[in-house]
Amino acid sequence: MVLGKDVRLSRILNNGKMICIPMDHGISSGPLVGIKDIHRFIYDTENSGLSCILINKGIIKTLPRPLKIGIIAHMSASTSLGPDPNKKVLLGSVKESIRLGADAVSLHINIGSSEEPMMLYTLGLIADECNEWNMPLIAMMYPRGEHIKNPNDPTAIAHASRIGAEAGADIVKTVYTGNIDTFKDVVKSCPVPIVIAGGPKSKTNRDTLEMCHGAIQAGAIGVTFGRNIFQNSDPNKTIKALYEIIIENKKLEEVLYKFERK
């Protein structure tokens, strides 16, 4: 029997794999270069191999036409101008996301922040709503805040990821450890699929593709890269290279050779 959650997951995944551009930055950081005209960017890239995009509800409401790819409605936010950028508060509901036509919802949780208890409480409530409505939940689980000495520590990343799974997420988004072996441990200790965040913009395209390849080799099901795509000089070319690594399982050197020749 196919449930509503299965149908919706199939809209944000490609054969169980994810290539996603998160573009929720307008609230947290303002209209960044690359997504100042966010509608244009979305339509310019939707046919390049993406499985979905992640955007805030206001952007979903203002889309000029329906998309050909899946939509994840991001439901939590803070701003760089506020008193505590690590404190993510709820901006929407599962019902509202369904009304808007989203295929999944996402929440951002900072483990190690002084506001962690409130964010975990919200995660638990939204996980229950998602179960009620058969809506996939993506939990962005980051070791980030006053009590985190090293946000790239594999132990902290594994702990944050496990929290997301145990709290009810269907997919956990977290940071890559930078090492295939240590990230394998993160993936093995998380009972639900993992995708990686891109973090700050990489220095080179090679760095971006190597990070993607390492995560996939370690067992991640995909990537959610923001700045490394929308601030890239050729976003569609980058998406196609990620597609070759994630969906087509091509060797890294083969992808890099073709990417750097064009």
C-alpha positions in Angstrom: 0.0 0.0 0.0 1.3 3.4 -1.0 0.7 6.1 1.7 0.6 9.9 1.1 4.1 10.2 2.6 5.5 7.8 0.0 3.9 9.8 -2.8 5.4 13.1 -1.4 8.8 11.6 -0.8 8.8 10.4 -4.5 8.3 14.1 -5.5 11.4 15.4 -3.6 13.7 12.4 -4.4 14.9 10.8 -7.6 15.1 7.1 -7.0 15.7 7.7 -3.4 18.4 10.3 -3.9 18.2 14.1 -3.3 19.7 17.1 -5.2 18.2 20.2 -3.5 18.9 23.9 -3.5 17.9 25.5 -0.2 17.0 29.1 -0.7 15.6 30.1 2.7 18.4 32.7 3.1 16.2 35.7 2.4 15.0 35.7 6.0 18.2 34.7 7.7 20.7 36.8 5.6 18.7 38.9 3.2 18.5 38.8 -0.6 21.9 37.3 -1.3 23.7 37.5 -4.6 22.4 34.7 -6.8 18.8 34.7 -5.4 17.9 38.3 -5.4 15.5 37.4 -8.2 14.6 34.1 -6.7 11.8 33.2 -9.0 14.0 33.6 -12.1 16.7 31.5 -10.5 14.3 28.7 -9.6 12.8 28.5 -13.2 16.3 28.8 -14.7 17.5 25.7 -12.8 14.4 23.4 -12.5 15.3 21.4 -15.5 19.0 20.8 -14.7 18.6 17.6 -12.6 17.3 18.9 -9.3 14.9 16.7 -7.4 13.6 19.5 -5.3 14.1 23.0 -3.8 13.7 24.3 -0.3 12.1 27.7 0.1 10.0 29.7 2.6 6.3 29.8 2.4 6.1 33.3 1.1 8.1 32.3 -2.0 5.9 29.4 -2.6 2.8 31.7 -2.5 4.4 34.1 -5.1 5.6 31.5 -7.6 4.2 32.5 -11.0 3.5 28.9 -12.0 3.7 25.4 -10.6 7.1 23.7 -10.6 8.2 20.5 -12.3 10.2 19.5 -9.2 9.5 18.9 -5.5 9.0 21.7 -3.0 10.2 21.6 0.7 8.5 24.3 2.7 10.9 25.6 5.4 9.1 26.3 8.6 11.7 27.9 11.0 13.8 31.0 10.9 15.9 33.6 12.6 17.7 36.6 11.3 21.3 37.8 11.4 20.0 41.1 12.7 18.3 39.7 15.7 19.5 39.1 19.3 20.2 35.4 18.7 20.7 34.1 15.2 20.9 30.5 16.6 17.3 30.7 18.0 15.1 29.3 15.3 11.3 30.0 15.8 8.4 28.4 14.0 6.9 30.3 11.1 4.2 28.0 9.7 2.3 24.8 10.1 2.1 21.5 8.4 -1.5 22.2 7.3 -0.4 25.5 5.8 2.4 23.8 3.9 -0.1 21.3 2.5 -2.4 24.1 1.4 0.4 25.7 -0.4 1.2 22.5 -2.3 4.5 21.7 -0.6 5.7 18.1 -0.8 7.6 18.1 2.6 8.5 20.5 5.4 11.8 21.3 7.1 12.9 22.6 10.4 16.3 24.0 11.5 17.6 22.8 15.0 20.8 24.0 16.5 22.1 21.4 19.0 24.3 23.0 21.7 22.6 26.4 21.6 21.1 27.8 24.7 17.7 27.7 22.9 18.1 24.0 22.1 15.2 22.9 24.4 12.7 25.2 22.7 13.7 24.0 19.3 13.6 20.4 20.3 10.1 20.9 21.7 9.0 22.4 18.3 10.6 19.5 16.4 8.6 17.0 18.4 5.3 18.9 17.8 5.9 19.2 14.1 7.0 15.6 13.8 3.6 14.6 15.3 1.7 16.9 12.8 3.7 15.3 10.0 2.7 11.8 11.1 -0.9 12.9 11.2 -0.9 14.3 7.7 1.6 11.9 6.1 4.0 14.7 5.4 7.7 14.1 5.1 9.9 16.0 7.6 13.4 17.1 7.0 15.3 18.1 10.1 18.3 20.3 9.7 20.5 19.1 12.6 23.6 21.2 13.3 26.0 21.2 16.2 26.0 25.0 16.7 25.9 27.3 19.7 27.5 28.3 22.9 28.2 24.7 24.0 29.8 23.5 20.8 33.6 23.8 20.7 34.0 22.3 17.2 31.0 22.3 14.8 32.8 19.8 12.6 33.5 17.3 15.3 32.2 13.9 14.0 31.0 12.9 17.4 28.9 16.1 17.7 27.6 15.7 14.1 26.6 12.1 14.8 24.8 13.1 18.0 22.9 15.9 16.3 21.9 13.6 13.5 20.7 10.9 15.8 18.6 13.4 17.7 16.8 14.3 14.5 16.1 10.7 13.7 14.9 9.9 17.2 12.7 13.0 17.3 10.8 11.8 14.2 12.4 13.2 11.1 12.2 11.2 7.9 15.4 12.7 6.5 18.2 14.4 8.4 20.3 17.2 6.9 23.6 17.8 8.6 27.2 19.0 7.9 29.8 16.8 6.3 32.7 15.8 8.6 35.2 16.3 5.8 36.2 12.7 5.9 34.6 9.6 4.3 35.4 7.3 7.2 34.2 9.5 9.9 31.0 10.4 8.0 30.3 6.7 7.4 30.0 6.4 11.2 27.6 9.3 11.2 25.4 7.7 8.5 25.6 4.2 10.2 24.5 5.7 13.6 21.5 7.5 12.1 18.4 5.3 11.5 17.0 7.6 8.7 18.6 8.8 5.5 21.1 11.7 5.6 21.8 14.5 3.2 24.5 17.1 3.6 24.5 20.8 3.8 26.9 22.9 1.6 27.9 25.4 4.3 29.8 28.5 3.3 30.6 28.8 -0.4 33.5 26.5 -1.3 36.7 28.1 -2.7 36.6 26.0 -5.9 34.2 23.9 -7.8 36.5 20.9 -7.2 36.0 21.4 -3.5 32.2 21.3 -3.9 32.2 18.2 -6.0 34.7 16.4 -3.8 32.5 17.1 -0.8 29.5 15.7 -2.6 31.4 12.6 -3.7 32.8 12.0 -0.2 29.3 12.2 1.4 27.8 9.9 -1.2 30.6 7.3 -0.8 30.0 7.4 3.0 26.3 6.6 2.5 24.5 9.9 2.3 21.5 10.0 -0.1 22.2 13.5 -1.5 23.1 17.1 -1.0 21.3 20.4 -0.2 23.7 23.0 -1.6 22.8 26.6 -1.5 25.6 29.1 -2.1 27.7 26.5 -3.8 25.0 26.5 -6.5 23.2 29.8 -6.6 26.4 31.8 -6.2 28.3 29.7 -8.7 29.2 31.2 -12.1 27.4 28.4 -13.9 24.7 26.9 -11.6 23.2 24.5 -14.2 26.6 23.0 -15.0 27.2 22.4 -11.3 23.8 20.8 -10.8 24.5 18.5 -13.8 27.9 17.5 -12.3 26.2 16.7 -8.9 23.6 14.7 -10.8 26.3 12.6 -12.4 27.8 11.9 -8.9 24.6 11.3 -7.0 22.2 9.8 -9.5 24.5 8.2 -12.1 27.1 7.2 -9.6 30.0 8.3 -11.9 33.5 8.3 -10.7 34.7 11.6 -9.3 37.7 12.0 -11.6 35.5 11.4 -14.7 33.1 14.1 -13.5 35.8 16.6 -12.7 37.6 16.0 -16.0 34.5 16.7 -18.0 33.5 19.6 -15.7 36.9 21.4 -15.9 37.2 20.9 -19.7 34.0 22.7 -20.6 
